Amino acid sequence: MAGKTGPYDGPEGLGRFHSELTVWLDEHDTSFPRRACGMSLSDEVARSRANQSRLWQAGWLRYGWPETVGGLGGSRLLRAAVAEQAARRGLFYDTLAAVGEVLGPTVVEAAPGLAERCITPFLDGTEGWCQGFSEPEAGSDLASLRCRAVDAGDHWVVTGQKVWTSYAQFASRMVLLARTGSAEDRHRGITALLVDMDSPGVTVRPLQAINDMAEFSETFFDGVRVSKDRVIGEVGGGWSVAMRMLRHERGGIFWMLSAWLLDELEKLAGTADLGVADDEAVGRLFASVAALRARSWTTQHRLAAGAIETPETSIDKILMATAEQELFDLVRTSLDGVLEFADDESVAWLRSSYMYSRAASVYGGTAEIQRNIVADQVLGLRSP
Ligand SMILES: Cc1cc2nc3c(=O)[nH]c(=O)nc-3n(C[C@H](O)[C@H](O)[C@H](O)COP(=O)(O)OP(=O)(O)OC[C@H]3O[C@@H](n4cnc5c(N)ncnc54)[C@H](O)[C@@H]3O)c2cc1C
């Protein structure tokens, strides 16, 4: 996705970009709305998108995207640099911003013409998109998905169900994986489509999660018409779109989430009595966050150079989930009963983060599946 030669190319350019961005953000810091305790999810989404729009209008978020979609070109490392700063300053609702970094580059690469027509409002924060992959019987075993798209001449007709679709109730469009071949075709009979969420026949039912947020939804499709020009990649090529998406997910977004974890760790070290916690757990957590940061930085560079295979990024996912869960386990121990029983809003916030951290080893592929991938496809441990 690198553009023509630009002012922020190469290591020196990246350093300059980082410095200029920091100065600009310091100057404008107080004018960005921050997350407040007790904020509703819809207010969070609106706040995060408004901040995203502001950074896009100011130009910072346009770097790392091609000019065809309103970007200013340059390396994807520039996007990672913005994401990191946004995380450390609490500008975005991180898991919402993650959806952008997962879907955006995938659609731009796999369907450049479609991206040119549709994607700028998503990148600039005007509209939300969502990812419709998982189904009730197809999560880890995604290749068994059953939501079907039938060829009806100049359009597809989509019928079926998705589940755990993050932010579907706030989305204008969905990147949907649908079966266009037979069930026996498994991963070869799947096509990725861009579906308008306001199409007749789409129903979204939000699901309450354990942290009390209705962040994801069940999504139903009842004879939904999708124009033929909405195919992402090739007909029958949905699996490679999905794999591409997984690779992007471990890019700038993991760099952002690791910065957020580092920030939370610093706050914890500054406020809680870590003496209450087991020394070994404290040491392990610092090592886990450091390992994640080191690995993620290397991955950013390898992604930017196009030099990493999707299975290798499973290591990043394992490190990310481990660090996040260790951190909030330590928060819980250090607060010694407060997390479970106190009622004030700042504790409710921490409790919500603790609950959400349980999902880190599930979303984007479970910890068990990631370990299977590393064992099979990276280390070659399973005999053929
Ligand atoms: C917060 C959150 C947000 C999400 N957002 C989205 C989204 O926006 N879009 C979307 O499409 N999906 C989303 N998901 C769904 C997510 O991708 C799935 O939950 C995940 O892929 C696991 O699928 P499953 O829940 O069906 O569990 P299952 O696949 O049923 O797995 C159940 C258990 O069995 C284990 N297991 C399954 N197969 C194997 C195996 N072969 N070897 C070893 N263990 C195995 C799993 O590790 C797990 O512990 C989200 C999930 C969460 C938690």
The ligand as an SDF file (V2000), in Angstrom:
LIG
                    3D

 53 58  0  0  0  0  0  0  0  0999 V2000
  -15.4880   -9.9040   21.7800 C   0  0  0  0  0  0  0  0  0  0  0  0
  -15.6890  -10.7000   20.5300 C   0  0  0  0  0  0  0  0  0  0  0  0
  -15.8820  -10.0390   19.3190 C   0  0  0  0  0  0  0  0  0  0  0  0
  -16.0920  -10.7780   18.1620 C   0  0  0  0  0  0  0  0  0  0  0  0
  -16.3300  -10.0930   16.9930 N   0  0  0  0  0  0  0  0  0  0  0  0
  -16.5850  -10.7890   15.8540 C   0  0  0  0  0  0  0  0  0  0  0  0
  -16.9030  -10.0870   14.6430 C   0  0  0  0  0  0  0  0  0  0  0  0
  -16.9430   -8.8510   14.6000 O   0  0  0  0  0  0  0  0  0  0  0  0
  -17.1770  -10.8180   13.5480 N   0  0  0  0  0  0  0  0  0  0  0  0
  -17.1480  -12.1850   13.5440 C   0  0  0  0  0  0  0  0  0  0  0  0
  -17.3760  -12.7730   12.4970 O   0  0  0  0  0  0  0  0  0  0  0  0
  -16.8620  -12.8820   14.6830 N   0  0  0  0  0  0  0  0  0  0  0  0
  -16.5750  -12.2140   15.8280 C   0  0  0  0  0  0  0  0  0  0  0  0
  -16.3050  -12.9000   17.0020 N   0  0  0  0  0  0  0  0  0  0  0  0
  -16.3930  -14.3640   17.0080 C   0  0  0  0  0  0  0  0  0  0  0  0
  -15.0570  -15.0880   17.1240 C   0  0  0  0  0  0  0  0  0  0  0  0
  -14.3450  -15.0260   15.9060 O   0  0  0  0  0  0  0  0  0  0  0  0
  -15.3810  -16.5360   17.5270 C   0  0  0  0  0  0  0  0  0  0  0  0
  -15.9210  -16.4980   18.8310 O   0  0  0  0  0  0  0  0  0  0  0  0
  -14.1590  -17.4340   17.5080 C   0  0  0  0  0  0  0  0  0  0  0  0
  -13.7080  -17.6340   16.2020 O   0  0  0  0  0  0  0  0  0  0  0  0
  -14.4780  -18.8000   18.1620 C   0  0  0  0  0  0  0  0  0  0  0  0
  -15.5940  -19.3860   17.5970 O   0  0  0  0  0  0  0  0  0  0  0  0
  -16.8070  -19.9160   18.5080 P   0  0  0  0  0  0  0  0  0  0  0  0
  -17.1670  -18.8320   19.4680 O   0  0  0  0  0  0  0  0  0  0  0  0
  -17.8600  -20.4500   17.6130 O   0  0  0  0  0  0  0  0  0  0  0  0
  -16.1880  -21.0880   19.3950 O   0  0  0  0  0  0  0  0  0  0  0  0
  -15.9740  -22.5990   18.9350 P   0  0  0  0  0  0  0  0  0  0  0  0
  -15.3060  -22.6320   17.6060 O   0  0  0  0  0  0  0  0  0  0  0  0
  -17.2660  -23.3320   19.0720 O   0  0  0  0  0  0  0  0  0  0  0  0
  -14.9390  -23.1150   20.0230 O   0  0  0  0  0  0  0  0  0  0  0  0
  -15.3560  -23.5240   21.3290 C   0  0  0  0  0  0  0  0  0  0  0  0
  -14.1210  -24.0390   22.0800 C   0  0  0  0  0  0  0  0  0  0  0  0
  -13.5980  -25.2100   21.3950 O   0  0  0  0  0  0  0  0  0  0  0  0
  -12.2180  -25.0110   21.0800 C   0  0  0  0  0  0  0  0  0  0  0  0
  -11.9180  -25.6310   19.7900 N   0  0  0  0  0  0  0  0  0  0  0  0
  -12.6810  -25.5680   18.6510 C   0  0  0  0  0  0  0  0  0  0  0  0
  -12.0630  -26.2390   17.6580 N   0  0  0  0  0  0  0  0  0  0  0  0
  -10.8890  -26.7070   18.1610 C   0  0  0  0  0  0  0  0  0  0  0  0
   -9.7950  -27.4490   17.6160 C   0  0  0  0  0  0  0  0  0  0  0  0
   -9.7950  -27.8430   16.3400 N   0  0  0  0  0  0  0  0  0  0  0  0
   -8.7350  -27.7270   18.4360 N   0  0  0  0  0  0  0  0  0  0  0  0
   -8.7170  -27.3120   19.7240 C   0  0  0  0  0  0  0  0  0  0  0  0
   -9.7310  -26.6050   20.3120 N   0  0  0  0  0  0  0  0  0  0  0  0
  -10.7860  -26.3110   19.5330 C   0  0  0  0  0  0  0  0  0  0  0  0
  -12.0430  -23.5010   21.0110 C   0  0  0  0  0  0  0  0  0  0  0  0
  -10.6990  -23.1300   21.2350 O   0  0  0  0  0  0  0  0  0  0  0  0
  -12.9790  -23.0220   22.1150 C   0  0  0  0  0  0  0  0  0  0  0  0
  -12.3340  -23.0980   23.3500 O   0  0  0  0  0  0  0  0  0  0  0  0
  -16.0890  -12.2010   18.1860 C   0  0  0  0  0  0  0  0  0  0  0  0
  -15.8800  -12.8610   19.3980 C   0  0  0  0  0  0  0  0  0  0  0  0
  -15.6890  -12.1290   20.5710 C   0  0  0  0  0  0  0  0  0  0  0  0
  -15.4790  -12.8800   21.8490 C   0  0  0  0  0  0  0  0  0  0  0  0
  1  2  1  0
  2  3  1  0
  2 52  2  0
  3  4  2  0
  4  5  1  0
  4 50  1  0
  5  6  2  0
  6  7  1  0
  6 13  1  0
  7  8  2  0
  7  9  1  0
  9 10  1  0
 10 11  2  0
 10 12  1  0
 12 13  2  0
 13 14  1  0
 14 15  1  0
 14 50  1  0
 15 16  1  0
 16 17  1  0
 16 18  1  0
 18 19  1  0
 18 20  1  0
 20 21  1  0
 20 22  1  0
 22 23  1  0
 23 24  1  0
 24 25  2  0
 24 26  1  0
 24 27  1  0
 27 28  1  0
 28 29  2  0
 28 30  1  0
 28 31  1  0
 31 32  1  0
 32 33  1  0
 33 34  1  0
 33 48  1  0
 34 35  1  0
 35 36  1  0
 35 46  1  0
 36 37  1  0
 36 45  1  0
 37 38  2  0
 38 39  1  0
 39 40  1  0
 39 45  2  0
 40 41  1  0
 40 42  2  0
 42 43  1  0
 43 44  2  0
 44 45  1  0
 46 47  1  0
 46 48  1  0
 48 49  1  0
 50 51  2  0
 51 52  1  0
 52 53  1  0
M  END
$$$$
